[in-house]
Amino acid sequence: MKGFLIYNGIKPKRTHDLSILLNEAVKFEDTLGEFIDFCDKATKYYIENRYPPGPSIEYRFEEIKKSLDNAWRLIRKIREKTGIQ
């Protein structure tokens, strides 16, 4: 996401919050807005792993697979919009 912002001439904010970065990215490519729920969830995965408040949360295989599928869809979309393969 940060690379996409740099590609579009924007210095990205210093954050690991994908939702914040996505909100900037949709200003250049509104179709990325479909990934807002995924970015919220992916950011929570990161925060839970990086700053655990207690026992770890267990996720179902289906949920993890769906998140990974969405991550690859987002990557493909950004590559398509930037011409990067």
C-alpha positions as CSV (number, residue, x, y, z in Angstrom):
1,M,0.0,0.0,0.0
2,K,2.8,2.4,0.8
3,G,4.4,1.6,-2.5
4,F,1.2,2.4,-4.3
5,L,1.1,5.8,-2.5
6,I,4.7,6.6,-3.4
7,Y,4.0,5.6,-7.0
8,N,1.2,8.2,-7.0
9,G,3.5,10.9,-5.5
10,I,2.3,10.7,-1.9
11,K,4.6,10.3,1.1
12,P,2.8,7.7,3.2
13,K,2.1,8.2,6.8
14,R,4.2,6.3,9.3
15,T,1.7,3.7,10.3
16,H,1.1,0.0,10.0
17,D,-2.7,0.6,9.9
18,L,-3.7,-0.5,6.5
19,S,-7.1,1.2,6.7
20,I,-5.4,4.6,7.1
21,L,-3.2,3.8,4.1
22,L,-6.1,2.5,2.1
23,N,-8.1,5.7,2.7
24,E,-5.3,7.6,1.1
25,A,-5.0,5.1,-1.8
26,V,-8.7,5.3,-2.8
27,K,-8.1,9.0,-3.6
28,F,-6.2,7.7,-6.6
29,E,-8.0,4.5,-7.3
30,D,-11.6,4.3,-5.9
31,T,-12.0,0.6,-6.7
32,L,-9.6,-0.2,-3.9
33,G,-12.4,0.8,-1.5
34,E,-13.8,-2.7,-1.8
35,F,-10.8,-3.8,0.5
36,I,-11.7,-1.6,3.5
37,D,-13.1,-4.5,5.6
38,F,-10.1,-6.6,4.7
39,C,-7.7,-3.9,5.7
40,D,-9.4,-3.4,9.0
41,K,-9.1,-7.1,9.7
42,A,-5.5,-7.4,8.5
43,T,-4.5,-4.5,10.7
44,K,-6.1,-6.3,13.7
45,Y,-4.1,-9.4,12.9
46,Y,-0.9,-7.4,13.0
47,I,-1.8,-5.5,16.2
48,E,-2.8,-8.7,18.0
49,N,0.4,-10.4,17.1
50,R,2.7,-7.4,17.7
51,Y,1.1,-6.1,20.9
52,P,-0.7,-9.1,22.5
53,P,-3.0,-8.0,25.4
54,G,-3.5,-11.6,26.6
55,P,-4.1,-15.1,25.2
56,S,-3.8,-15.3,21.5
57,I,-6.9,-15.5,19.4
58,E,-7.5,-18.6,17.3
59,Y,-8.9,-18.1,13.8
60,R,-10.7,-20.7,11.8
61,F,-9.0,-22.0,8.6
62,E,-11.8,-20.6,6.4
63,E,-11.3,-17.1,7.9
64,I,-7.5,-17.2,7.4
65,K,-7.9,-18.5,3.8
66,K,-10.4,-15.8,3.0
67,S,-8.0,-13.1,4.4
68,L,-5.1,-14.5,2.4
69,D,-7.2,-14.6,-0.8
70,N,-8.2,-11.0,-0.2
71,A,-4.6,-10.0,0.4
72,W,-3.6,-11.5,-3.0
73,R,-6.6,-9.8,-4.7
74,L,-5.4,-6.5,-3.3
75,I,-1.8,-7.1,-4.4
76,R,-3.0,-8.1,-7.9
77,K,-5.2,-5.0,-8.1
78,I,-2.3,-2.7,-7.1
79,R,0.1,-4.4,-9.5
80,E,-2.5,-4.0,-12.2
81,K,-2.9,-0.2,-11.5
82,T,0.8,0.4,-11.3
83,G,1.9,-1.9,-14.2
84,I,4.2,-3.7,-11.8
85,Q,4.3,-7.5,-12.3
